[in-house]
Amino acid sequence: MLTASALLLLATLTGYALLCAASPFGTCRKCRGLGYKTVLDRKGRPKRDKPCRRCKSHGKRLRVGRRLHNHSRAIHRAGTR
C-alpha cells in the first residue's frame, strides 16, 4: 500500500513537472484568462470592468511549479558565481 501511494505521488509530481516545462504559463484564475474583471450591468449582461491586477491584463500567469523552478535556479546561479 505504501509503495503504491509513493508511486502515485511520484507519477503526479513527474506529470506536473513535465506540464510546467512544456507550458510554463497557465490561465489566470482570478479573471479566467480574460485579462479583466467582468461585472453585470443593470440589464444583467456581462460588462468589461477593471483590468486584472494579478496577471496585469495578460490573462496568463506563471505556474507555481515553474516559479519554484526559476527561484531555485536563481539561488543556484547566485551560489556558484
C-alpha positions as CSV (number, residue, x, y, z in Angstrom):
1,M,0.0,0.0,0.0
2,L,2.8,2.4,0.9
3,T,4.6,1.6,-2.3
4,A,1.5,2.2,-4.4
5,S,1.0,5.6,-2.7
6,A,4.6,6.6,-3.3
7,L,4.4,5.6,-7.0
8,L,1.2,7.5,-7.4
9,L,2.7,10.6,-5.8
10,L,5.8,10.3,-7.9
11,A,3.8,10.0,-11.1
12,T,1.7,13.0,-10.2
13,L,4.8,15.2,-9.4
14,T,6.5,14.0,-12.6
15,G,3.5,14.9,-14.7
16,Y,3.2,18.3,-13.1
17,A,6.9,18.9,-13.7
18,L,6.5,18.0,-17.3
19,L,3.5,20.3,-17.6
20,C,5.5,23.2,-16.1
21,A,8.3,22.5,-18.5
22,A,6.1,22.3,-21.6
23,S,3.7,25.1,-20.7
24,P,5.1,27.4,-18.0
25,F,2.1,29.8,-18.2
26,G,-1.4,28.9,-17.2
27,T,-4.6,30.9,-17.3
28,C,-5.2,33.4,-14.6
29,R,-7.7,32.0,-12.0
30,K,-8.9,35.5,-11.0
31,C,-10.1,36.7,-14.4
32,R,-10.3,33.2,-16.0
33,G,-7.9,34.2,-18.8
34,L,-9.8,37.3,-20.0
35,G,-7.4,39.9,-18.6
36,Y,-10.1,42.0,-16.9
37,K,-12.8,41.6,-14.3
38,T,-16.4,41.2,-15.6
39,V,-19.4,42.7,-13.9
40,L,-23.1,42.6,-14.8
41,D,-24.8,45.8,-15.9
42,R,-28.3,46.8,-14.8
43,K,-29.8,44.6,-17.6
44,G,-27.9,41.5,-16.4
45,R,-25.4,41.5,-19.3
46,P,-21.7,40.9,-18.7
47,K,-19.6,44.1,-19.0
48,R,-15.9,44.7,-19.0
49,D,-14.7,46.3,-15.9
50,K,-11.2,46.9,-14.3
51,P,-8.1,45.2,-15.7
52,C,-6.9,42.2,-13.7
53,R,-4.3,43.1,-11.2
54,R,-3.0,39.6,-10.7
55,C,-2.0,38.9,-14.3
56,K,-1.6,42.6,-15.3
57,S,-4.3,42.2,-18.1
58,H,-2.4,39.4,-19.9
59,G,-4.7,36.6,-18.8
60,K,-1.8,34.3,-18.2
61,R,0.2,33.7,-15.0
62,L,3.4,31.7,-14.3
63,R,2.6,28.3,-12.8
64,V,3.6,27.7,-9.2
65,G,6.0,24.8,-10.2
66,R,7.7,26.9,-12.8
67,R,8.1,29.8,-10.3
68,L,9.7,27.4,-7.8
69,H,12.0,26.1,-10.6
70,N,13.1,29.6,-11.6
71,H,13.7,30.6,-8.0
72,S,15.8,27.5,-7.3
73,R,17.8,28.1,-10.5
74,A,18.4,31.7,-9.4
75,I,19.6,30.6,-6.0
76,H,22.0,28.0,-7.5
77,R,23.3,30.6,-10.0
78,A,24.0,33.1,-7.3
79,G,25.8,30.5,-5.2
80,T,28.1,29.2,-7.9
81,R,29.4,32.6,-9.0
